[in-house]
Amino acid sequence: MKIKETMHRRVAVLSLKGNLMGPPETLKLTSDIGQLIRDGVTRVILDLRHVNWINSLGVGAIVKSLTLLQKEEGFLYLVGMTDKVKSVFAITQLIKLFSVHDNLQKAIDELNER
């Protein structure tokens, strides 16, 4: 799993590529979110367009990331979920916890306005 970070004004976009299925990937994701919070960034988008598969550990890392950001009155958007990834979130009904978007630029614009 590769994670690429880009800043768009007040919004950090973490682009994930590969599988999110457990350590070390899940630990890296939550560590990166923690570092963003320490840096004062609390508006984050996870770009999941290139995530091939996610399991319960990967979902847990995303939920933990959401919790960390919410404790700081922040936001976490999920963008570009593939059908496979979306099905995991739908089956667990965790999709209801997240703001899910198809268009990255629209999500960035919306989150910058919050």
Biopython code that builds the backbone (N, CA, C, O; Angstrom):
import numpy as np
from Bio.PDB.StructureBuilder import StructureBuilder

atoms = [
    (1, "MET", "N", (0.851, -1.176, 0.000)),
    (1, "MET", "CA", (0.000, 0.000, 0.000)),
    (1, "MET", "C", (0.890, 1.230, 0.000)),
    (1, "MET", "O", (1.826, 1.345, 0.791)),
    (2, "LYS", "N", (0.579, 2.131, -0.894)),
    (2, "LYS", "CA", (1.269, 3.409, -0.944)),
    (2, "LYS", "C", (0.281, 4.496, -0.556)),
    (2, "LYS", "O", (-0.893, 4.440, -0.922)),
    (3, "ILE", "N", (0.766, 5.495, 0.196)),
    (3, "ILE", "CA", (-0.056, 6.630, 0.585)),
    (3, "ILE", "C", (0.654, 7.904, 0.147)),
    (3, "ILE", "O", (1.783, 8.177, 0.555)),
    (4, "LYS", "N", (-0.029, 8.674, -0.690)),
    (4, "LYS", "CA", (0.519, 9.937, -1.162)),
    (4, "LYS", "C", (-0.333, 11.068, -0.587)),
    (4, "LYS", "O", (-1.558, 11.057, -0.705)),
    (5, "GLU", "N", (0.327, 12.036, 0.033)),
    (5, "GLU", "CA", (-0.380, 13.162, 0.648)),
    (5, "GLU", "C", (-0.209, 14.418, -0.191)),
    (5, "GLU", "O", (0.900, 14.763, -0.600)),
    (6, "THR", "N", (-1.333, 15.103, -0.443)),
    (6, "THR", "CA", (-1.300, 16.413, -1.087)),
    (6, "THR", "C", (-2.212, 17.355, -0.313)),
    (6, "THR", "O", (-3.242, 16.945, 0.221)),
    (7, "MET", "N", (-1.818, 18.620, -0.261)),
    (7, "MET", "CA", (-2.619, 19.632, 0.430)),
    (7, "MET", "C", (-3.344, 20.496, -0.591)),
    (7, "MET", "O", (-2.783, 20.882, -1.616)),
    (8, "HIS", "N", (-4.592, 20.786, -0.290)),
    (8, "HIS", "CA", (-5.436, 21.660, -1.105)),
    (8, "HIS", "C", (-6.055, 22.677, -0.153)),
    (8, "HIS", "O", (-7.130, 22.457, 0.405)),
    (9, "ARG", "N", (-5.353, 23.797, 0.020)),
    (9, "ARG", "CA", (-5.691, 24.808, 1.022)),
    (9, "ARG", "C", (-5.754, 24.140, 2.403)),
    (9, "ARG", "O", (-4.721, 23.739, 2.940)),
    (10, "ARG", "N", (-6.951, 24.019, 2.978)),
    (10, "ARG", "CA", (-7.068, 23.459, 4.334)),
    (10, "ARG", "C", (-7.350, 21.961, 4.347)),
    (10, "ARG", "O", (-7.560, 21.378, 5.411)),
    (11, "VAL", "N", (-7.354, 21.339, 3.175)),
    (11, "VAL", "CA", (-7.732, 19.926, 3.063)),
    (11, "VAL", "C", (-6.527, 19.077, 2.660)),
    (11, "VAL", "O", (-5.822, 19.381, 1.697)),
    (12, "ALA", "N", (-6.312, 18.007, 3.421)),
    (12, "ALA", "CA", (-5.287, 17.019, 3.066)),
    (12, "ALA", "C", (-5.967, 15.877, 2.324)),
    (12, "ALA", "O", (-6.975, 15.337, 2.779)),
    (13, "VAL", "N", (-5.403, 15.518, 1.183)),
    (13, "VAL", "CA", (-5.896, 14.360, 0.437)),
    (13, "VAL", "C", (-4.846, 13.267, 0.552)),
    (13, "VAL", "O", (-3.694, 13.439, 0.155)),
    (14, "LEU", "N", (-5.273, 12.139, 1.104)),
    (14, "LEU", "CA", (-4.408, 10.964, 1.172)),
    (14, "LEU", "C", (-4.877, 10.001, 0.093)),
    (14, "LEU", "O", (-5.961, 9.426, 0.189)),
    (15, "SER", "N", (-4.057, 9.829, -0.932)),
    (15, "SER", "CA", (-4.373, 8.908, -2.024)),
    (15, "SER", "C", (-3.758, 7.556, -1.703)),
    (15, "SER", "O", (-2.540, 7.424, -1.580)),
    (16, "LEU", "N", (-4.618, 6.555, -1.569)),
    (16, "LEU", "CA", (-4.170, 5.210, -1.228)),
    (16, "LEU", "C", (-4.136, 4.352, -2.478)),
    (16, "LEU", "O", (-5.006, 4.454, -3.343)),
    (17, "LYS", "N", (-3.110, 3.496, -2.563)),
    (17, "LYS", "CA", (-2.977, 2.608, -3.706)),
    (17, "LYS", "C", (-2.548, 1.230, -3.225)),
    (17, "LYS", "O", (-1.537, 1.090, -2.537)),
    (18, "GLY", "N", (-3.324, 0.213, -3.591)),
    (18, "GLY", "CA", (-3.004, -1.153, -3.191)),
    (18, "GLY", "C", (-4.114, -1.751, -2.355)),
    (18, "GLY", "O", (-5.286, -1.423, -2.542)),
    (19, "ASN", "N", (-3.751, -2.626, -1.435)),
    (19, "ASN", "CA", (-4.700, -3.280, -0.540)),
    (19, "ASN", "C", (-4.559, -2.721, 0.869)),
    (19, "ASN", "O", (-3.448, -2.453, 1.327)),
    (20, "LEU", "N", (-5.676, -2.546, 1.550)),
    (20, "LEU", "CA", (-5.677, -2.079, 2.940)),
    (20, "LEU", "C", (-6.212, -3.233, 3.784)),
    (20, "LEU", "O", (-7.415, -3.364, 4.008)),
    (21, "MET", "N", (-5.268, -4.070, 4.248)),
    (21, "MET", "CA", (-5.682, -5.329, 4.865)),
    (21, "MET", "C", (-4.999, -5.633, 6.193)),
    (21, "MET", "O", (-5.084, -6.763, 6.674)),
    (22, "GLY", "N", (-4.337, -4.677, 6.785)),
    (22, "GLY", "CA", (-3.697, -4.941, 8.067)),
    (22, "GLY", "C", (-2.337, -4.292, 8.139)),
    (22, "GLY", "O", (-1.923, -3.589, 7.218)),
    (23, "PRO", "N", (-1.632, -4.533, 9.252)),
    (23, "PRO", "CA", (-0.300, -3.948, 9.395)),
    (23, "PRO", "C", (0.604, -4.436, 8.270)),
    (23, "PRO", "O", (0.479, -5.577, 7.825)),
    (24, "PRO", "N", (1.498, -3.596, 7.817)),
    (24, "PRO", "CA", (1.822, -2.257, 8.318)),
    (24, "PRO", "C", (0.955, -1.144, 7.722)),
    (24, "PRO", "O", (1.013, -0.007, 8.189)),
    (25, "GLU", "N", (0.145, -1.457, 6.687)),
    (25, "GLU", "CA", (-0.618, -0.421, 5.994)),
    (25, "GLU", "C", (-1.595, 0.307, 6.914)),
    (25, "GLU", "O", (-1.690, 1.534, 6.880)),
    (26, "THR", "N", (-2.320, -0.451, 7.734)),
    (26, "THR", "CA", (-3.317, 0.170, 8.603)),
    (26, "THR", "C", (-2.654, 1.067, 9.650)),
    (26, "THR", "O", (-3.179, 2.126, 9.994)),
    (27, "LEU", "N", (-1.506, 0.635, 10.149)),
    (27, "LEU", "CA", (-0.775, 1.444, 11.132)),
    (27, "LEU", "C", (-0.253, 2.723, 10.499)),
    (27, "LEU", "O", (-0.265, 3.782, 11.127)),
    (28, "LYS", "N", (0.208, 2.625, 9.254)),
    (28, "LYS", "CA", (0.695, 3.807, 8.546)),
    (28, "LYS", "C", (-0.428, 4.812, 8.333)),
    (28, "LYS", "O", (-0.229, 6.013, 8.512)),
    (29, "LEU", "N", (-1.604, 4.329, 7.951)),
    (29, "LEU", "CA", (-2.729, 5.234, 7.721)),
    (29, "LEU", "C", (-3.088, 5.994, 8.995)),
    (29, "LEU", "O", (-3.201, 7.220, 8.969)),
    (30, "THR", "N", (-3.265, 5.295, 10.093)),
    (30, "THR", "CA", (-3.643, 5.984, 11.336)),
    (30, "THR", "C", (-2.508, 6.872, 11.846)),
    (30, "THR", "O", (-2.761, 7.915, 12.449)),
    (31, "SER", "N", (-1.270, 6.467, 11.608)),
    (31, "SER", "CA", (-0.131, 7.303, 11.979)),
    (31, "SER", "C", (-0.110, 8.596, 11.170)),
    (31, "SER", "O", (0.132, 9.673, 11.715)),
    (32, "ASP", "N", (-0.366, 8.482, 9.865)),
    (32, "ASP", "CA", (-0.407, 9.663, 9.009)),
    (32, "ASP", "C", (-1.532, 10.609, 9.427)),
    (32, "ASP", "O", (-1.348, 11.827, 9.435)),
    (33, "ILE", "N", (-2.684, 10.060, 9.769)),
    (33, "ILE", "CA", (-3.806, 10.893, 10.244)),
    (33, "ILE", "C", (-3.413, 11.596, 11.541)),
    (33, "ILE", "O", (-3.674, 12.787, 11.709)),
    (34, "GLY", "N", (-2.790, 10.864, 12.451)),
    (34, "GLY", "CA", (-2.333, 11.458, 13.712)),
    (34, "GLY", "C", (-1.348, 12.589, 13.482)),
    (34, "GLY", "O", (-1.410, 13.611, 14.166)),
    (35, "GLN", "N", (-0.438, 12.422, 12.529)),
    (35, "GLN", "CA", (0.531, 13.478, 12.221)),
    (35, "GLN", "C", (-0.159, 14.700, 11.625)),
    (35, "GLN", "O", (0.195, 15.833, 11.951)),
    (36, "LEU", "N", (-1.131, 14.480, 10.761)),
    (36, "LEU", "CA", (-1.884, 15.611, 10.213)),
    (36, "LEU", "C", (-2.561, 16.401, 11.327)),
    (36, "LEU", "O", (-2.535, 17.632, 11.327)),
    (37, "ILE", "N", (-3.161, 15.695, 12.270)),
    (37, "ILE", "CA", (-3.830, 16.363, 13.393)),
    (37, "ILE", "C", (-2.821, 17.163, 14.203)),
    (37, "ILE", "O", (-3.089, 18.305, 14.574)),
    (38, "ARG", "N", (-1.655, 16.569, 14.483)),
    (38, "ARG", "CA", (-0.613, 17.289, 15.225)),
    (38, "ARG", "C", (-0.140, 18.530, 14.466)),
    (38, "ARG", "O", (0.289, 19.515, 15.067)),
    (39, "ASP", "N", (-0.226, 18.466, 13.136)),
    (39, "ASP", "CA", (0.153, 19.606, 12.297)),
    (39, "ASP", "C", (-0.986, 20.616, 12.146)),
    (39, "ASP", "O", (-0.831, 21.637, 11.476)),
    (40, "GLY", "N", (-2.128, 20.327, 12.770)),
    (40, "GLY", "CA", (-3.257, 21.256, 12.727)),
    (40, "GLY", "C", (-4.208, 21.047, 11.558)),
    (40, "GLY", "O", (-5.070, 21.889, 11.308)),
    (41, "VAL", "N", (-4.067, 19.946, 10.843)),
    (41, "VAL", "CA", (-4.950, 19.654, 9.709)),
    (41, "VAL", "C", (-6.037, 18.691, 10.170)),
    (41, "VAL", "O", (-5.747, 17.571, 10.590)),
    (42, "THR", "N", (-7.285, 19.131, 10.092)),
    (42, "THR", "CA", (-8.397, 18.294, 10.552)),
    (42, "THR", "C", (-9.460, 18.077, 9.485)),
    (42, "THR", "O", (-10.551, 17.593, 9.785)),
    (43, "ARG", "N", (-9.155, 18.424, 8.265)),
    (43, "ARG", "CA", (-10.038, 18.157, 7.122)),
    (43, "ARG", "C", (-9.271, 17.223, 6.187)),
    (43, "ARG", "O", (-8.286, 17.617, 5.562)),
    (44, "VAL", "N", (-9.741, 15.982, 6.107)),
    (44, "VAL", "CA", (-8.990, 14.957, 5.373)),
    (44, "VAL", "C", (-9.920, 14.215, 4.417)),
    (44, "VAL", "O", (-11.065, 13.902, 4.744)),
    (45, "ILE", "N", (-9.392, 13.948, 3.236)),
    (45, "ILE", "CA", (-10.077, 13.111, 2.251)),
    (45, "ILE", "C", (-9.213, 11.891, 1.997)),
    (45, "ILE", "O", (-8.014, 12.007, 1.746)),
    (46, "LEU", "N", (-9.829, 10.724, 2.065)),
    (46, "LEU", "CA", (-9.154, 9.502, 1.644)),
    (46, "LEU", "C", (-9.604, 9.203, 0.225)),
    (46, "LEU", "O", (-10.779, 8.924, -0.014)),
    (47, "ASP", "N", (-8.674, 9.259, -0.712)),
    (47, "ASP", "CA", (-8.938, 8.939, -2.106)),
    (47, "ASP", "C", (-8.712, 7.441, -2.274)),
    (47, "ASP", "O", (-7.577, 6.965, -2.250)),
    (48, "LEU", "N", (-9.803, 6.712, -2.443)),
    (48, "LEU", "CA", (-9.761, 5.248, -2.469)),
    (48, "LEU", "C", (-9.890, 4.672, -3.876)),
    (48, "LEU", "O", (-10.145, 3.478, -4.031)),
    (49, "ARG", "N", (-9.720, 5.497, -4.893)),
    (49, "ARG", "CA", (-9.908, 5.035, -6.280)),
    (49, "ARG", "C", (-8.985, 3.885, -6.655)),
    (49, "ARG", "O", (-9.329, 3.067, -7.508)),
    (50, "HIS", "N", (-7.820, 3.817, -6.027)),
    (50, "HIS", "CA", (-6.842, 2.792, -6.394)),
    (50, "HIS", "C", (-6.636, 1.758, -5.285)),
    (50, "HIS", "O", (-5.601, 1.095, -5.226)),
    (51, "VAL", "N", (-7.633, 1.630, -4.412)),
    (51, "VAL", "CA", (-7.601, 0.571, -3.399)),
    (51, "VAL", "C", (-8.296, -0.641, -3.999)),
    (51, "VAL", "O", (-9.480, -0.596, -4.330)),
    (52, "ASN", "N", (-7.541, -1.722, -4.131)),
    (52, "ASN", "CA", (-8.076, -2.935, -4.756)),
    (52, "ASN", "C", (-8.984, -3.709, -3.816)),
    (52, "ASN", "O", (-10.021, -4.230, -4.227)),
    (53, "TRP", "N", (-8.589, -3.781, -2.561)),
    (53, "TRP", "CA", (-9.366, -4.573, -1.597)),
    (53, "TRP", "C", (-9.126, -4.039, -0.198)),
    (53, "TRP", "O", (-8.070, -3.483, 0.103)),
    (54, "ILE", "N", (-10.120, -4.219, 0.642)),
    (54, "ILE", "CA", (-10.039, -3.818, 2.038)),
    (54, "ILE", "C", (-10.707, -4.900, 2.866)),
    (54, "ILE", "O", (-11.722, -5.465, 2.459)),
    (55, "ASN", "N", (-10.138, -5.188, 4.030)),
    (55, "ASN", "CA", (-10.767, -6.167, 4.918)),
    (55, "ASN", "C", (-11.171, -5.460, 6.208)),
    (55, "ASN", "O", (-11.143, -4.231, 6.282)),
    (56, "SER", "N", (-11.543, -6.232, 7.220)),
    (56, "SER", "CA", (-12.036, -5.638, 8.468)),
    (56, "SER", "C", (-10.966, -4.796, 9.162)),
    (56, "SER", "O", (-11.295, -3.796, 9.800)),
    (57, "LEU", "N", (-9.707, -5.175, 9.054)),
    (57, "LEU", "CA", (-8.641, -4.375, 9.659)),
    (57, "LEU", "C", (-8.501, -3.033, 8.944)),
    (57, "LEU", "O", (-8.253, -2.009, 9.581)),
    (58, "GLY", "N", (-8.657, -3.040, 7.634)),
    (58, "GLY", "CA", (-8.610, -1.801, 6.868)),
    (58, "GLY", "C", (-9.780, -0.892, 7.201)),
    (58, "GLY", "O", (-9.612, 0.315, 7.374)),
    (59, "VAL", "N", (-10.965, -1.479, 7.289)),
    (59, "VAL", "CA", (-12.147, -0.702, 7.678)),
    (59, "VAL", "C", (-11.946, -0.132, 9.077)),
    (59, "VAL", "O", (-12.286, 1.022, 9.340)),
    (60, "GLY", "N", (-11.394, -0.942, 9.968)),
    (60, "GLY", "CA", (-11.135, -0.480, 11.334)),
    (60, "GLY", "C", (-10.187, 0.708, 11.367)),
    (60, "GLY", "O", (-10.373, 1.628, 12.163)),
    (61, "ALA", "N", (-9.173, 0.696, 10.510)),
    (61, "ALA", "CA", (-8.231, 1.813, 10.454)),
    (61, "ALA", "C", (-8.914, 3.084, 9.967)),
    (61, "ALA", "O", (-8.613, 4.176, 10.449)),
    (62, "ILE", "N", (-9.828, 2.946, 9.017)),
    (62, "ILE", "CA", (-10.555, 4.117, 8.519)),
    (62, "ILE", "C", (-11.511, 4.642, 9.585)),
    (62, "ILE", "O", (-11.636, 5.854, 9.760)),
    (63, "VAL", "N", (-12.182, 3.749, 10.294)),
    (63, "VAL", "CA", (-13.068, 4.168, 11.384)),
    (63, "VAL", "C", (-12.254, 4.846, 12.488)),
    (63, "VAL", "O", (-12.687, 5.860, 13.035)),
    (64, "LYS", "N", (-11.088, 4.304, 12.819)),
    (64, "LYS", "CA", (-10.227, 4.929, 13.823)),
    (64, "LYS", "C", (-9.788, 6.319, 13.364)),
    (64, "LYS", "O", (-9.733, 7.250, 14.167)),
    (65, "SER", "N", (-9.478, 6.459, 12.088)),
    (65, "SER", "CA", (-9.094, 7.756, 11.540)),
    (65, "SER", "C", (-10.237, 8.756, 11.689)),
    (65, "SER", "O", (-10.018, 9.907, 12.066)),
    (66, "LEU", "N", (-11.455, 8.312, 11.391)),
    (66, "LEU", "CA", (-12.632, 9.165, 11.564)),
    (66, "LEU", "C", (-12.773, 9.599, 13.020)),
    (66, "LEU", "O", (-13.025, 10.771, 13.298)),
    (67, "THR", "N", (-12.612, 8.673, 13.933)),
    (67, "THR", "CA", (-12.726, 8.971, 15.360)),
    (67, "THR", "C", (-11.674, 9.982, 15.798)),
    (67, "THR", "O", (-11.983, 10.930, 16.521)),
    (68, "LEU", "N", (-10.435, 9.785, 15.364)),
    (68, "LEU", "CA", (-9.360, 10.726, 15.714)),
    (68, "LEU", "C", (-9.689, 12.134, 15.232)),
    (68, "LEU", "O", (-9.491, 13.105, 15.962)),
    (69, "LEU", "N", (-10.184, 12.246, 14.018)),
    (69, "LEU", "CA", (-10.507, 13.555, 13.456)),
    (69, "LEU", "C", (-11.727, 14.175, 14.142)),
    (69, "LEU", "O", (-11.748, 15.378, 14.401)),
    (70, "GLN", "N", (-12.732, 13.365, 14.435)),
    (70, "GLN", "CA", (-13.924, 13.893, 15.101)),
    (70, "GLN", "C", (-13.609, 14.413, 16.496)),
    (70, "GLN", "O", (-14.230, 15.373, 16.951)),
    (71, "LYS", "N", (-12.656, 13.794, 17.180)),
    (71, "LYS", "CA", (-12.254, 14.282, 18.507)),
    (71, "LYS", "C", (-11.700, 15.690, 18.426)),
    (71, "LYS", "O", (-11.744, 16.440, 19.401)),
    (72, "GLU", "N", (-11.175, 16.052, 17.254)),
    (72, "GLU", "CA", (-10.611, 17.387, 17.031)),
    (72, "GLU", "C", (-11.575, 18.272, 16.238)),
    (72, "GLU", "O", (-11.185, 19.298, 15.681)),
    (73, "GLU", "N", (-12.855, 17.847, 16.200)),
    (73, "GLU", "CA", (-13.894, 18.545, 15.438)),
    (73, "GLU", "C", (-13.550, 18.629, 13.962)),
    (73, "GLU", "O", (-13.858, 19.616, 13.293)),
    (74, "GLY", "N", (-12.902, 17.572, 13.459)),
    (74, "GLY", "CA", (-12.503, 17.512, 12.062)),
    (74, "GLY", "C", (-13.451, 16.678, 11.231)),
    (74, "GLY", "O", (-14.498, 16.233, 11.702)),
    (75, "PHE", "N", (-13.060, 16.474, 9.976)),
    (75, "PHE", "CA", (-13.898, 15.780, 9.008)),
    (75, "PHE", "C", (-13.061, 14.786, 8.217)),
    (75, "PHE", "O", (-11.880, 15.013, 7.951)),
    (76, "LEU", "N", (-13.698, 13.677, 7.846)),
    (76, "LEU", "CA", (-13.078, 12.683, 6.977)),
    (76, "LEU", "C", (-14.066, 12.331, 5.881)),
    (76, "LEU", "O", (-15.165, 11.847, 6.151)),
    (77, "TYR", "N", (-13.663, 12.581, 4.634)),
    (77, "TYR", "CA", (-14.465, 12.216, 3.476)),
    (77, "TYR", "C", (-13.802, 11.033, 2.785)),
    (77, "TYR", "O", (-12.577, 10.910, 2.768)),
    (78, "LEU", "N", (-14.633, 10.168, 2.218)),
    (78, "LEU", "CA", (-14.151, 9.051, 1.414)),
    (78, "LEU", "C", (-14.540, 9.314, -0.033)),
    (78, "LEU", "O", (-15.695, 9.625, -0.323)),
    (79, "VAL", "N", (-13.582, 9.191, -0.937)),
    (79, "VAL", "CA", (-13.819, 9.503, -2.347)),
    (79, "VAL", "C", (-13.389, 8.332, -3.222)),
    (79, "VAL", "O", (-12.361, 7.700, -2.980)),
    (80, "GLY", "N", (-14.194, 8.058, -4.241)),
    (80, "GLY", "CA", (-13.802, 7.120, -5.283)),
    (80, "GLY", "C", (-13.762, 5.663, -4.862)),
    (80, "GLY", "O", (-12.897, 4.912, -5.312)),
    (81, "MET", "N", (-14.678, 5.257, -4.011)),
    (81, "MET", "CA", (-14.694, 3.863, -3.593)),
    (81, "MET", "C", (-15.034, 2.954, -4.776)),
    (81, "MET", "O", (-16.009, 3.185, -5.491)),
    (82, "THR", "N", (-14.221, 1.926, -4.968)),
    (82, "THR", "CA", (-14.548, 0.926, -5.986)),
    (82, "THR", "C", (-15.753, 0.125, -5.500)),
    (82, "THR", "O", (-16.112, 0.185, -4.324)),
    (83, "ASP", "N", (-16.363, -0.611, -6.397)),
    (83, "ASP", "CA", (-17.518, -1.421, -6.019)),
    (83, "ASP", "C", (-17.160, -2.428, -4.924)),
    (83, "ASP", "O", (-17.946, -2.660, -4.006)),
    (84, "LYS", "N", (-15.965, -3.026, -5.027)),
    (84, "LYS", "CA", (-15.540, -4.001, -4.019)),
    (84, "LYS", "C", (-15.415, -3.358, -2.639)),
    (84, "LYS", "O", (-15.892, -3.903, -1.644)),
    (85, "VAL", "N", (-14.774, -2.204, -2.593)),
    (85, "VAL", "CA", (-14.576, -1.514, -1.314)),
    (85, "VAL", "C", (-15.911, -1.026, -0.777)),
    (85, "VAL", "O", (-16.192, -1.155, 0.414)),
    (86, "LYS", "N", (-16.727, -0.468, -1.650)),
    (86, "LYS", "CA", (-18.033, 0.039, -1.215)),
    (86, "LYS", "C", (-18.887, -1.088, -0.645)),
    (86, "LYS", "O", (-19.633, -0.873, 0.311)),
    (87, "SER", "N", (-18.787, -2.279, -1.215)),
    (87, "SER", "CA", (-19.591, -3.405, -0.736)),
    (87, "SER", "C", (-19.221, -3.783, 0.697)),
    (87, "SER", "O", (-20.092, -4.153, 1.484)),
    (88, "VAL", "N", (-17.944, -3.692, 1.038)),
    (88, "VAL", "CA", (-17.517, -3.999, 2.412)),
    (88, "VAL", "C", (-18.142, -2.989, 3.388)),
    (88, "VAL", "O", (-18.631, -3.369, 4.452)),
    (89, "PHE", "N", (-18.120, -1.720, 3.020)),
    (89, "PHE", "CA", (-18.711, -0.699, 3.876)),
    (89, "PHE", "C", (-20.227, -0.833, 3.941)),
    (89, "PHE", "O", (-20.825, -0.596, 4.990)),
    (90, "ALA", "N", (-20.851, -1.211, 2.833)),
    (90, "ALA", "CA", (-22.307, -1.366, 2.799)),
    (90, "ALA", "C", (-22.760, -2.557, 3.641)),
    (90, "ALA", "O", (-23.727, -2.453, 4.395)),
    (91, "ILE", "N", (-22.067, -3.681, 3.513)),
    (91, "ILE", "CA", (-22.431, -4.883, 4.271)),
    (91, "ILE", "C", (-22.361, -4.623, 5.766)),
    (91, "ILE", "O", (-23.225, -5.069, 6.520)),
    (92, "THR", "N", (-21.333, -3.902, 6.194)),
    (92, "THR", "CA", (-21.161, -3.619, 7.620)),
    (92, "THR", "C", (-22.015, -2.435, 8.069)),
    (92, "THR", "O", (-22.101, -2.146, 9.263)),
    (93, "GLN", "N", (-22.644, -1.754, 7.118)),
    (93, "GLN", "CA", (-23.462, -0.566, 7.360)),
    (93, "GLN", "C", (-22.657, 0.607, 7.904)),
    (93, "GLN", "O", (-23.228, 1.587, 8.381)),
    (94, "LEU", "N", (-21.335, 0.509, 7.834)),
    (94, "LEU", "CA", (-20.479, 1.613, 8.284)),
    (94, "LEU", "C", (-20.477, 2.759, 7.284)),
    (94, "LEU", "O", (-20.037, 3.863, 7.605)),
    (95, "ILE", "N", (-20.963, 2.507, 6.086)),
    (95, "ILE", "CA", (-21.008, 3.561, 5.079)),
    (95, "ILE", "C", (-21.839, 4.747, 5.572)),
    (95, "ILE", "O", (-21.631, 5.880, 5.139)),
    (96, "LYS", "N", (-22.779, 4.479, 6.479)),
    (96, "LYS", "CA", (-23.645, 5.531, 7.024)),
    (96, "LYS", "C", (-22.868, 6.535, 7.879)),
    (96, "LYS", "O", (-23.340, 7.651, 8.093)),
    (97, "LEU", "N", (-21.690, 6.157, 8.369)),
    (97, "LEU", "CA", (-20.888, 7.026, 9.225)),
    (97, "LEU", "C", (-20.100, 8.068, 8.434)),
    (97, "LEU", "O", (-19.639, 9.062, 8.996)),
    (98, "PHE", "N", (-19.950, 7.839, 7.138)),
    (98, "PHE", "CA", (-19.018, 8.628, 6.344)),
    (98, "PHE", "C", (-19.720, 9.496, 5.313)),
    (98, "PHE", "O", (-20.828, 9.205, 4.864)),
    (99, "SER", "N", (-19.038, 10.563, 4.958)),
    (99, "SER", "CA", (-19.432, 11.375, 3.818)),
    (99, "SER", "C", (-18.705, 10.789, 2.614)),
    (99, "SER", "O", (-17.483, 10.891, 2.508)),
    (100, "VAL", "N", (-19.460, 10.176, 1.713)),
    (100, "VAL", "CA", (-18.893, 9.458, 0.575)),
    (100, "VAL", "C", (-19.162, 10.259, -0.706)),
    (100, "VAL", "O", (-20.287, 10.693, -0.953)),
    (101, "HIS", "N", (-18.122, 10.446, -1.505)),
    (101, "HIS", "CA", (-18.219, 11.238, -2.732)),
    (101, "HIS", "C", (-17.593, 10.482, -3.893)),
    (101, "HIS", "O", (-16.719, 9.636, -3.702)),
    (102, "ASP", "N", (-18.051, 10.799, -5.099)),
    (102, "ASP", "CA", (-17.474, 10.210, -6.303)),
    (102, "ASP", "C", (-16.444, 11.130, -6.942)),
    (102, "ASP", "O", (-15.507, 10.657, -7.583)),
    (103, "ASN", "N", (-16.606, 12.441, -6.774)),
    (103, "ASN", "CA", (-15.763, 13.419, -7.443)),
    (103, "ASN", "C", (-14.801, 14.061, -6.447)),
    (103, "ASN", "O", (-15.232, 14.718, -5.499)),
    (104, "LEU", "N", (-13.507, 13.872, -6.661)),
    (104, "LEU", "CA", (-12.502, 14.374, -5.735)),
    (104, "LEU", "C", (-12.518, 15.892, -5.637)),
    (104, "LEU", "O", (-12.490, 16.438, -4.533)),
    (105, "GLN", "N", (-12.563, 16.579, -6.763)),
    (105, "GLN", "CA", (-12.504, 18.039, -6.725)),
    (105, "GLN", "C", (-13.718, 18.630, -6.015)),
    (105, "GLN", "O", (-13.582, 19.596, -5.263)),
    (106, "LYS", "N", (-14.888, 18.071, -6.240)),
    (106, "LYS", "CA", (-16.091, 18.560, -5.546)),
    (106, "LYS", "C", (-15.966, 18.340, -4.040)),
    (106, "LYS", "O", (-16.372, 19.194, -3.252)),
    (107, "ALA", "N", (-15.414, 17.211, -3.645)),
    (107, "ALA", "CA", (-15.221, 16.931, -2.223)),
    (107, "ALA", "C", (-14.226, 17.908, -1.612)),
    (107, "ALA", "O", (-14.438, 18.397, -0.502)),
    (108, "ILE", "N", (-13.151, 18.191, -2.322)),
    (108, "ILE", "CA", (-12.157, 19.167, -1.837)),
    (108, "ILE", "C", (-12.808, 20.531, -1.667)),
    (108, "ILE", "O", (-12.639, 21.177, -0.633)),
    (109, "ASP", "N", (-13.549, 20.969, -2.674)),
    (109, "ASP", "CA", (-14.197, 22.279, -2.618)),
    (109, "ASP", "C", (-15.175, 22.350, -1.455)),
    (109, "ASP", "O", (-15.196, 23.334, -0.715)),
    (110, "GLU", "N", (-15.985, 21.307, -1.293)),
    (110, "GLU", "CA", (-16.965, 21.289, -0.191)),
    (110, "GLU", "C", (-16.278, 21.332, 1.164)),
    (110, "GLU", "O", (-16.702, 22.074, 2.051)),
    (111, "LEU", "N", (-15.239, 20.558, 1.331)),
    (111, "LEU", "CA", (-14.560, 20.488, 2.617)),
    (111, "LEU", "C", (-13.787, 21.755, 2.924)),
    (111, "LEU", "O", (-13.649, 22.112, 4.094)),
    (112, "ASN", "N", (-13.283, 22.440, 1.927)),
    (112, "ASN", "CA", (-12.614, 23.715, 2.143)),
    (112, "ASN", "C", (-13.600, 24.786, 2.599)),
    (112, "ASN", "O", (-13.201, 25.752, 3.251)),
    (113, "GLU", "N", (-14.880, 24.629, 2.267)),
    (113, "GLU", "CA", (-15.892, 25.605, 2.664)),
    (113, "GLU", "C", (-16.457, 25.359, 4.055)),
    (113, "GLU", "O", (-17.128, 26.232, 4.604)),
    (114, "ARG", "N", (-16.205, 24.207, 4.630)),
    (114, "ARG", "CA", (-16.743, 23.883, 5.964)),
    (114, "ARG", "C", (-16.028, 24.650, 7.021)),
    (114, "ARG", "O", (-16.341, 24.509, 8.203)),
]
sb = StructureBuilder()
sb.init_structure("model")
sb.init_model(0)
sb.init_chain("A")
sb.init_seg("    ")
for serial, (resi, resn, name, xyz) in enumerate(atoms, 1):
    if name == "N":
        sb.init_residue(resn, " ", resi, " ")
    sb.init_atom(name, np.array(xyz, "f"), 0.0, 1.0, " ", f" {name:<3s}", serial, name[0])
structure = sb.get_structure()
